[in-house]
Amino acid sequence: MNNLKKIPAAEFKALRDKKGDLHVIDVRTGAEYTACHVKGAKHYPLQDLAPGEVLQGVGGNDEPIYVLCKAGGRAQKAAEALAPTTTRDIVVVEGGTDACVACGVDVNAREGGVISLERQVRIAAGALVLTGVLLGWFVAPGFFALSGFVGAGLMFAGITDTCAMGMMLARMPWNNA
């Protein structure tokens, strides 16, 4: 895929400052997008990403499409899904929205915090492991398997760079603000 590219957030900022409006999409959850997003970014959550819808939504010219998430991982997955469907350049902004904020890119931000999807996964995995250990210790040793299952899932997520728990949590009502 020759049309799949990456740029640092500082270069993205310089391009925005020079050219003005760019075709930017944000693939985070609804709650994350509502809490803070780059001005002008259109919202297409990764868990519901439809390449045809994105291409239609950003317009029909040949300008690059810049893809953002929180830190870059989900944007890379979205870009890999979009790139084969178009000849336009699909550009992942390295470091995502966090890096854009640090570089001074204009954002729309809402007061009050939202828990990022990555933190939600860590909280849920930790809670499941703790529950398995406590139930295994105080109720029946078979419950230790829950902790082992979560550990295996985390290893699989790290090896494959996919996260079933993250995709499930992204569909929860609190993430679809």
Secondary structure as GFF3:
##gff-version 3
##sequence-region A 1 177
A	DSSP	beta_strand	4	8	.	.	.	ID=ss1
A	DSSP	alpha_helix	9	19	.	.	.	ID=ss2
A	DSSP	beta_strand	23	26	.	.	.	ID=ss3
A	DSSP	alpha_helix	30	35	.	.	.	ID=ss4
A	DSSP	beta_strand	36	38	.	.	.	ID=ss5
A	DSSP	beta_strand	42	43	.	.	.	ID=ss6
A	DSSP	three_ten_helix	46	48	.	.	.	ID=ss7
A	DSSP	alpha_helix	51	58	.	.	.	ID=ss8
A	DSSP	beta_strand	65	68	.	.	.	ID=ss9
A	DSSP	alpha_helix	73	82	.	.	.	ID=ss10
A	DSSP	three_ten_helix	83	85	.	.	.	ID=ss11
A	DSSP	beta_strand	90	94	.	.	.	ID=ss12
A	DSSP	alpha_helix	96	103	.	.	.	ID=ss13
A	DSSP	beta_strand	107	109	.	.	.	ID=ss14
A	DSSP	alpha_helix	117	138	.	.	.	ID=ss15
A	DSSP	three_ten_helix	141	143	.	.	.	ID=ss16
A	DSSP	alpha_helix	144	160	.	.	.	ID=ss17
A	DSSP	alpha_helix	164	170	.	.	.	ID=ss18
A	DSSP	three_ten_helix	173	175	.	.	.	ID=ss19
###
